[in-house]
Amino acid sequence: MKRFLILILILICSPGFLSLDRSADQTAKGKVLSENAPIPFARVRIPASSNYVLTDNNGEFEISLPDHSDSLVITAAAKGYYNGAAKVSSNDKSVIINLHKLFGKDTPDYKWTNPEINPESRANCGNCHPAMLKEQWARSSHANSAVNPYFLAMYYGKDTSLLREAGPGYKKDFPESKGNCATCHIPGAAINDPSGIDPLSVRDVSKLGVFCDVCHKIADVKQPVDESETGTSSIRFLRPPEGRSIFFGPYDDVPEPDTYSPLTTKSEFCGPCHTSKSGNIEIYNSYNEWKNSPYPVRGIECQTCHMAPDGVTTNFAPGKGGLERDPSTIPTHLFPGSHDPKFLANALTMNVSAEQTSDSIKVGVTLYNDKTGHHIPSDSPSRNMILLVNCVNEKGDNLKFIGGEIVPSWGGKGRKSQGNYAGYPGKVFAKILEDNEGHSPAPDWYAAGILSDNRIAPFEKDISYYYFKAPERSSNIKVRTKLVYRRFFKETMQEKGFALNDIIMESDSMDFRSGL
């Protein structure tokens, strides 16, 4: 990619460019062609700007030129073609931008490009995008999906050391099968063998999980996304033959070997790995939850939140031919989600009310999913939220709980000081699977049905009430509420020794004056 980014710099700096100052009404006219045939509806752009036009049916365009340009490159992009560029010179009466067609077939024996920085290689992604690699992608869950210790522990039925048998595990229950987990967790290996990859057997670059080359070789996804063919099984890849390159991306002004793909900015791009079934039971479904919400008509995609620009980065390939851009046009590759406390803290809104009725204090808690484009919590059914509510008097003693919802066994049995909340005032939000024998929560590979699902859908509210015995005399009461997030149910964490702290999504402490 580096040599093509350098090419655009050479074009920009070449002599023969317009050296006259241009007024705002000056334009460039031209055609976008491929093998002398016009390309209608191609995108023609002044690089790194919002100034672009579409060609007409004859492949012709007219685009306004910026003021005081001493030199200029115009780029073009169209579906099925590599992006192209041409320089504008003072003698040009018509600018011709030639686009090269993409190759037609995927290459199954393609060798994935390692993203890690390697000065001895011209291809490694990190050579041109070091900050995006080291400070963003390398710290994301995508970069660890193949070696995530919790994923491996659940797959093999062991603890995170993989030395001790512990709790449920897919491979423990189905030792003759490798399953299809790799289609999302290890897509580079699974692309040619969706149900034949044992995670620990992977030794090549695919052990890096969801890495740059995998995502940027996605040409299309099945529509609608097939819940029974998850991950790579629902993706159409286009890997190049030997001697050629290709990168599908969101920019129409980065020249060959890049090709403009609006799909990379759409939720459909994420759908295959965030939609799945076990038999006929829906397991992961955040994509369809988004699709059935008000967010699509509002133009809010998965990438809007999970790849939101950091507002600081202005060049994703500094010193390597990258262009200075508006920071709002450069998406982050941190992919914040369920592992990010700050991200979770902005997932919903909690409102708390309190009033005294006769000799009891009624506490109302409203959880409003006003900030998340899918159910909360979503995807893995092991994820759960626990709402905790209590009232204390002036001495700090708990008021007697006399009515309302309590945390079920899924909140953990045992000492409260150790994060076990079963039986205490509150509520658990989760999709609870059950197996054929009625056991729950059941692992997804044993799911025979959904026992309950009280997760909060986009723009829906959950309202619950809790009643405490009011003091006999007027006094100051403190009402305390907390919403915690867990990636696994407490029992599973205890069985497997998972050292995962609760993430506080919301908390509130309000003063209330009681009095009969």
Phi, psi and omega in degrees: 000328185302318185293332180280329175291324177294325180303319182293327175294321179297319179298318182296322185270357184292148173291162179096356175286163176302124180254356180277145172294136181255141174276167186297338184266004177282145184225164171244138177245153178179193180225151171250123186231162168217116184053045177070003177262135181292149177246106178286153175061027172284150179269122179246128189222148163280117189308143176059029178227172177269005183273103176214158177223167174252144176288157178274191182297339180263010181075012184266152180213160171219124185230139179288148183252146180293158178293151169053044178270121176273339178203156186204140170241139175245136180250162178215152180210147177204151180298133179091003182226154167291151173295151180225171181209154175212149177269153177253122178247166183293341181264355183287124172268334178211129181270130177249123176247117180263130177250141178263137180292148173288154173293158192267335188239148174289151181247099186298332182266016176300139178262120182299145177275129177288128182284341189291149183299129179211102182301339182275356180243142177268352188259333187303131186301320183294342179297323180261337185236057187297317181292317180297327180284304189282319186269345182239279187307315184297339180263002184268166176293332179299322183289342184245010188297330181279334186241010178305120186297332180284322175299312181295322179296321179287326181290315186266352181073039182228183173276182185290343176281344184063020180256338186240131173298130184201119171064194184289158177194137181300311183292331177293320183278332181229071186296339181271357183241147175262346177071182181247019181302325184293341182298336175249319184283330183223061189297328181300325178275324187282345185303324180261357182205071189304325184242026184233019185249120171268122188310315185286352179276348184282126184239340185273198184300339181298341178292351177278003173083231180266093186252174190309307188297327179297307183295323184273012170247011180276115180269328183193165173231155180295141177234126354289160179301129184273113183295338181271349178238080188279163174059228185299339180292340179253010184246139172257111178269153173229092180265138189281154173288168181303136179090356179236164179223160173200143176220114174278131182205177186275357184255135177262005183241014173257116190288173180315132021266018175279150174225135184291128179225101177298340179302328183294346178254008183250152180298332178303330179298325182274339189308314185302327181262003179232031177210119179199160176232155168245104191066239177257008184264124178293128180249283176267135182206027183297330179296310181290331174298318175296314185300326182268008180259176177288352187296319181302318181289343177270359179075022180258113183261172174305317183294336180304320181260317187275354174225030182300131179306147179281352178077002183243316183294127179242353182208116184273357175219060184297133179076001181237027179094000179290151181262147173288128185230163169300125183301339179286355181255004181246106183288146175284154175245027173280335181049058181299145181196226188292346180268357189252108182302320181294322179294316180294327181292347180249023186274328182207180180238133178247131175237137184235138176229157178214141176208155179257130176236111184057240184256020179232153176254122182260121178251125177250135179235124177248123174251120186242116178278078183257003187227004186234135186276009177213180179298156174239123349284170184224176182060238189309125181292355175284342181286139182208154175243142178236121174267128179240136183225134171206162178233138178233151179273188184298334180274354182090007179277142179291135172285150182293129177278126186239357179178155180119187184282150176233156179291127179286182185301335181296344178281355177106128178259133180137203184289135179296326181297341179258018176082022177259116190244003180303132179093350180269158180302127180154198188201144175252135177249120183190162167264116184258115177270152174229153180265186183295339181262008177083010178282141179207154352291134180263148174297152188298330181286351177249007187295126175249347179184174178252113181292315180201158178207100181246023177297159187260119181283162179305131178063022171253160182240147169243127180240126178226156184232148184221137186241133182233147179291122181285147176298153181291333179245157177300132181200167178275129180244141174249122178262121183240131178229148180210137176243116182248152182245135177230140179277343177218158174291152186303319181300317179296318180296322179291318179298319187262355180070031179292124179266073182242121179280149172298143174255124180278115179274318179213149173210153182209143175222116183234146179269141181219132180264114179273160178173133181280000000 
